[in-house]
């Protein structure tokens, strides 16, 4: 067994950078969603700890693709068409949303952005830094 200590911030950064790489390569948007969602969960948890609001709940990445997890008011209607075998969603929009949230959380936690995060902000969000 090779148990080691890993920094959650670095895990989240690696997940986010991998998600951004896939996104810019226009590949595997479902992988972008799960990686960005996992990074955002970890970063949100770290922000809650830092801000003194407790440890927050870490939700499973699998919940990102479960039909019972409506994310916005309009999603409830879409979720009603989903089954245990299929999801009904705008994959591109979901990827953009989760990448944006993860980048915002990383910036709030680290106070900086990587080159790929800056690229996302400039090319996708249309803003500097």
N, C-alpha and C positions, 0 to 999 in steps of 0.2 A: 504494500500500500504506500502511496506517495502523497500524503496529505500535506498541503502547504497553505500558507496564508495569502489571500488575495484581497486587494483593496477594491471595495465596491465601486468607487469612483472610476478606477481604471477599467474594470469590467464593463461598466456602462459606456465609458468612452470608446472602448473597442467595439462594442455592439453598435453604437451610433455611427462610428466611422465605417464599419462594414456595411451598415444600412445605407449610408450616403454613397458609398462606392457602388453598390448595387443599383441604387436609384439613378445615379448619373450614367451608369452603363446601360440603363433602361432594361434591367433584368430583374426577374423574380420579385414582383411587388408584394406578394404575400410574405416573402422573407423580409423585405423592407419593413412591412407592418409589424411582424413579430419581433424583429430585432429592435426597431425604434420604440415599440411599446414596452419591451423589457427594459431598455435603457431608461426610458421615461419613468417607469415604475421605480427603479433603483434610485435615480436622481431625485425623484419626488420624496422618497423615503429619507434620503440623506438631507434634503432641504428641511424636512419636518424635524429631524433630529437636531440639525444645526440651529433652527429657529426656536428650539425648546418646546415643541408641541408634541413630544412623545415620539414613538417609533413608527407610527403610521402602519397601515396594513399593506403588505406586499401581495398584490393580486397575481394570480397565475396567468402566464402569457396565453395559455389555452383559452382563457375567457375572451380574448380578443376576437375569436372567430366563433363563439357560441351565439346562437340566434337569440337567446334570452337577454343578451347584453345590449340593449338599445342605448345609443350614445347621445342622441339628440331627439327633439320632439318628432321630427319627420321619420326617424328610424323605426319607430314603433310599427308603422304601417308596413315598412319593408320587412321587419322581423317576422311579421305574421305570415309572410310567404316563404319563410325559411323552414328547413327541416333539419333533422339530425345529420343529413348527408350533404346539404347545400346551404350556402349563405348568399344573401342578396345584398350587394353593396357596391359602391363606387370605389374600386380598389385604389385608383390614382388619388382620389380626394382623401381617403383614409391614410394613405402613405404620406401625403403632404401634411396632413393634420398632425400625425404622430411624430414625424420628423421635426416639424416646427415646435411642438411642445417639448420634445427631448432637447433640442438646441437651446430653447429658452431656459429650461431647467439647468442645463450644463453651464450656460453663461451666468446664471444666478449663483450657482454653486462655485464655479471656478474663477469667474470674473474675466474670462477670455474665451475666444473662439478659435477653433482650428481653421486651417485653410479651406477644408471642405465645408465647414459650417458657414464660413464667410461666403463661399461660392453659392451655397444654397440661399443665403439671405439676399445676395445680389441678384442671382439669376431667377430665383423662384419667387421670393418675396418682394424683390425690387427695392431693397434698401441696403445701405452700407452698414457694416458691423453689426 
